[in-house]
Amino acid sequence: MAQCRAIVLAGGELREPQSLRLRLGGFPADLVIAADGGARHAATLGLSLDAVVGDLDSLSSQIVSDLARLGASIHRHPADKNEIDLELALLHAAAAGATEIVVVGATGARLDMTLANVMLLLHPGVRGTRVELWDGDQTGFVVVPPGGELPGAVGDTLSLIPLGGEARGVVTDGLAFPLHGETLAVGPARGVSNRIVRVGARLALDQGALLVVHTPRAGGGPH
């Protein structure tokens, strides 16, 4: 399958926009999609929109018209719907053939929306697609069995948080506090705030899904 990269702009807060703009410069995208009010982040990040998706209740009719005039396709959904706007934008990206998706603006003042946005990483509609949440220099993504290599430099922080149920048979290599086949249960914070001690750290698991959050050490920058 041909590689297709997409950037999805959610309507939350844009933390450290200059850092994000720099990071996105190293992620050449084939598609840039805004989830409703996320369209407002495009100019800040130096991006041109290919599509705007959602109920569009956060955008004035004039802004929507301007975006269409600039070349963005508009995909309006009813306000009363079962999906949130970011969910619709992710499904739009997947339907367009995206194999890698970076989401920015997924966190913000509403805790319910932030948590729902994180849980979208497990959405069946993006299964098999690499989806990352970028929040300033931080990166969040899901790892499922059998696992894989972990990003980051020595001294960076890595948190492993089970999503949707227990993660079993968790083994890490290259972290300060290794795991040797443990079960990470939902509730206890057993996997939070580990630290990379060797480049090329690895994570393996037998069952479940883990949210990996990478936080670079101060001055280290994302990897």
Secondary structure, 3 states (H helix, E strand, C coil): CCCCEEEEECCCCCCCHHHHHHHHHCCCCCEEEEEHHHHHHHHHHCCCCCEEEECCCCCCHHHHHHHHHCCCEEEECCCCCCCCHHHHHHHHHHHCCCCEEEEECCCCCCHHHHHHHHHHHHCHHHCCCEEEEEECCEEEEEECCCEEECCCCCCCEEEEEECCCCEEEEEEECECCCCEEEEECCCCCCCCCEEECCCCCEEECCECCEEEEEECCCCCCCC
